[in-house]
């Protein structure tokens, strides 16, 4: 009776504590994409044990409540999540993604020029682009710089 009730109460509080910590982490990273593994690593570094299933469950709940946006870029990458705020769907700005073909990094792109392209495609071509599923593939700065460094070093050798 009472002891089992006590355990379930503690467990309930623990889940609420996890949810609160997860929300704080997402708020701190607002404007950035995070994966479930990013979140688990963060909790692990703080000495908090939290399972990936629990993180997914909390995130999916937040997605349903409209607090978090979920992006699935392609079949090979993990889903990304972004905190968009509580009860604030109208402030949800249009966002595109860039994916590095070398390292797989996902870059959040909020750019007026790309938004102009979306409007142009709608007005002149009668096609509505789904921004949350639009991905530009290419090579990120870090990978490009690493390539340039490699080329320079090779040129110095020869």
N, C-alpha and C positions, 0 to 999 in steps of 0.2 A: 504494500500500500504506500505508505508515506515515503519510504526510502526511494522507491521507483519514481514517485512523483517528484522527489527532490532531484534525482538524476536528470529527469526529462526537463525540469525547469532550468537546471544548469546548462544542459545541452542547448536548450532554446536560447538562453542568454549568450552562449558561446557563438551560435550561428548569427545572432544579431550583432555581436562584437565583430565577427568576421565581415559581415555585410557592411558595417560602419567603416572598418579599416579599408575594405575594398573600395568603397565609395570615396573615401579620403584620398586613396592612391589615384583613382581615376580623375578626381577633381584636380589634383596636383598636376596630372598629365593632360589636362584639357588642351585640345588642339593637336594632340599627338595620338598616333595609333599605338595600341598595346596588344600583345597576344596573350593567350592564357599562360604560356611559358614565361613571359615577362613578369606577369603577376605572381606566379608561383615562385619565381626566383626572388622577387622583392620580399615576399612573405618569409621565404626560407632564410634570406639574409638577415631578417629581423627576428629570427628564431620562432616564427609562428608556423606551425604545421597546418597546411591547408591542401586538400586534395584537388587535382585538376577537375574532377567531377563536380565538386562543390563550387569551384570558381565558375565553371561553365553554367551551372544551375543558377547561381547568383546573376551572372551576366545576362543570361537569357531572360531572366525575370526583369532586369533593368531595361533590356531591349523592348520587351512587351510593354513596359511602363513608359517608354519613350525617353528615358534618361540617357540611354547609351545607343549609339549607332553601331551596327555590325556590318563589316565589309568582308565579302568573300571574293578575293581577287581572281584566283584561278584554282584549278584542281590540285595544284602542287603546294600551295602555300597554306599556312594556318589562317584561320579567320582573324581579322583585326577588329578591335573594339575601340570606340572613342566616346568619351563622356561629352554629351551635348547639353546637359543641364536638365533640371527638373521642371516640368510643366512649361517648357519654353520651345515648342517645336518651330515657331515662326522665326526664331533667331538662328535656326539651323542653316548655316550657310552652305552653299553648293560647294562640293568638294570633289576633286578628281585625284587620281593616283598615278604615280610614276613608279615603275618597278625596274630595278637594275637587273639586267640579264646576266651580269657576272656574279654578284654576291647575293642577289635575291632581295636586297633591301627594298622596303616599301616607303615611298616618300609621299607625304600629304601635300596636295597641291591646291591652294586656294588662290586663284589668279584671275584678275579682271579680263585679261586678254583671252584666256580660255573660255571664260563666261561669254565674251563677245562672240567667240567661235560658235558656242552652243546656240546663241540667239540667231546668228547668221544662218546656221544650218536649219533652224526651225523656220525662219522667215523666208529664206530663198530656196530651200530644198524640201520643205514640208516634212522634216524629220525631227522628232524629239529625242535628244540624246539623254540617256539615263546616266547622270553624273556619278552616282554611287557605284556603277558598274563599268565606268570608263577608265581604262588603264593605258598609260603611255609607256611603252617599253623602250629602254635605252640603257645607257651606262651612267652610273652616279659619279659625282665629283671625285670621291675617294679612289674608285677603280680607275677613272680616267687619269688621275694624277699618278697613281701607281704605275700605269702603263707608260706614261710619259717619262717617269723616272727610270723605268726599265730600259726604254729606248735610248735615253740620254747616257745611261751607264754602258750600254752596249756600244754606242758610238764612241765613247771615251776609250774603250778597250781596243777598238779597231783602228 
